[in-house]
Amino acid sequence: FPSHQGRWDGQWRLITYSVPEHARDARDRLRSELEWLGFGMLTNALWVSPHDHRLEIETLADSLGLCGRIQMFTARHDGFSSPHEIVARCWDIPAINARYAAFIKKYKPLYEEHARLLANGKEVDLSQYFVRRFNLIHEFRRFPYLDPELPEELLPADWHGTQAAVLFRQYHDLLAEKANQFFSLVCQNGK
């Protein structure tokens, strides 16, 4: 996370579909899966992504029995709005960014305090490593469901997602070994 590396090629991947009412469950599942893949709904049955998910869409269409009802396109946007306006229509980037900022505000001081204690030779109870890692993972695990992982070119200048991911990795790495030790001790004592 994030899994899409490199520069954006400037192309949009479009998915459009026509699924009748009697196949509503398949249509609802398709929409959910498109959201999970990071597609945004541009119009009612037109979804867009800056990333190529062709293989995932083919597998999804096949599993839902919708191959004949879904069309995929790769397109260049020629007007009349900007790519940032498309992003604003499809995703609530300010809300996602605010959640990242809240994560940083909460966990950066905890990470810095923990690192400072360790640097000063202070001990932290093993149970705290476990609890802190559990809470860190619990709060961060929501982001892959929310963040469409847009290319840098489509994100606001004050994007907090990258900083939050780095903080998560750093704090998780600091906690992991001793959190695992605590878990092992609890399991051994429970036998």
N, C-alpha and C positions, 0 to 999 in steps of 0.2 A: 504494500500500500504506500504510495500510489503505484499501480501496475502499468500505467501507460507512460512510457518514457519517450524522450525525443521531442522534436518540434512537430507541430501540427502541420499536415499537408494542405490545409485550407479547404479540404473537402468535407462535406456533410454526408453522413450515411442516413438514408431515409427508409423508413418502413411504413408502408401503407397497407391497409387490410380492409376487407369487406366480409364480415362474419355475421351470418343471419342470427336473428333473435333465438331461434331454437338451439343454437350453439353458444348461448350466453356464457356458460361456465368456461368453455375454451377461450372465448374472447376475454373474459375477466382474467383468466390465468395468463394469457398472452400479455395483457397490459401490465400485470404485476411483474412478469418476467422482464419486460422491456424496461420498467423502472429499475429493477434490480441490476440490469446491465448498464444503467446510466443513461438511457434514452430519456428525452424530454418530449412531452406532448406539445407539438406546435399547433395542431388543430385536432379535432375530434378523432380522426383515424390516421393521422400523420405524425409519426414520431421521428425525432432526429437525434443523432449523436455525432460527435467529431471523431469517433473511433470506429474502426472496422470490426464488427462483431458478426461477420457473415457466417462463420462456422457455428457459432452459438445460436444464431437465428435459424439456420437450416435444421439443426438438431431440435430446437424448440418447435418449429413448424411441423416437423415430422412427428414428434411426440404428441402434439395436440391434434394431429390430423388436419392441419390447416395449410398444407403446402400450396394448394391451388387458390388459396384465399389471401395470401400474403405476397406483397411485391417489395423487392429491395432495390434501392437506387444509390448511386454515389453521385453527388452533385456539387457544383460550385454555386455559391450564392452570388447573384448578380444585381441585387437591389430589391427592394427600395429602402431597406433598413440596414443597420450595421450588424455585424456578428454579435456584438454585445446586446443589441436589442432582441435578437433571437434568443440568446441565453436568458435574458430577463423574462421572456415569455414562457420559457420551458422549465426553468429551475428557479427556486428561491435562494439564490446565491447569498444575498445578505443574511438570511436566517441561518444558513449553514455556516457562514463565516462567523456569525455571532456565537454559535455553539462552539466552534473551534476556539474563539477568543475566551469564552467562559472556561473551557477545558484548560487552556494555558494559564489563565488567572488562578485557577484552583490548584493545578498540579505543579506549576513551575516553582512556587515558594516551597512546597513540600519536598520536591526533588532537591532544591538548593539547600534546604535545611538538613536533609538526610545526608547529602554529600558533604556538607560542612561538618556534621557530627563525626562522620567516618574519617575525614581529613584530620580532625583534632583527636583522633584515637578513641573516641567515645563508642560505646557499644549500644546497639539497638536490639531490643528483644526480638528473637527469631519470629515470634508470632506477629510482630508488627510488619515484618517483611511480607509475610503471607497476606495479611489483611490489606496492606497498601497495594500489593500487586493485584489482588483480587479486585479491589475497587478501581484501580487504574484500568485494568482490562475491561471490567464491566462498563465503565463510562466510555472508553474509546471504541469498543466493539460496535457501537451504533453508527459510527461514521461511514463505514463502507456501504451501509444501507442508504445513507443520506447524500453522500458526496458523489456526483457523477464523474469525478476525476477529469474535469475539463482541462484542456491544454492551458499552459501558462498564458498564452496570448488572449484567452477568453476570460481570464480571471481578473478581479479587481486588483489594483496595485497594492492594496492593504490585505491581501489574502493571507489568512492565518493557518490554512490547512497544512502547509509544508512544515511550519514551525511546530505545530501540534504533533505531527507524525514523528519529527525528530525528538521532541520531548518525550513522547510515548516510548520510543525505542531506548533512549538513554535511561529513563527511569526504570523501565522494565528490565533492562540489562543489569542495572544496579541492584534490583530486588530479586532477580530470578534465582540465583544460586541458594541464597539463604531461605527464600520462600520454599524452595523445593526441599531443603534440609528440614524445615519445620514440618512440612507435609509428611515426609518420610518418618520423622519421629512420632508424629501422631498416629500414623498407620501402624508402626511397630508397637507402640504402646496399646493400641486397640486390639491387638491379637491376643 
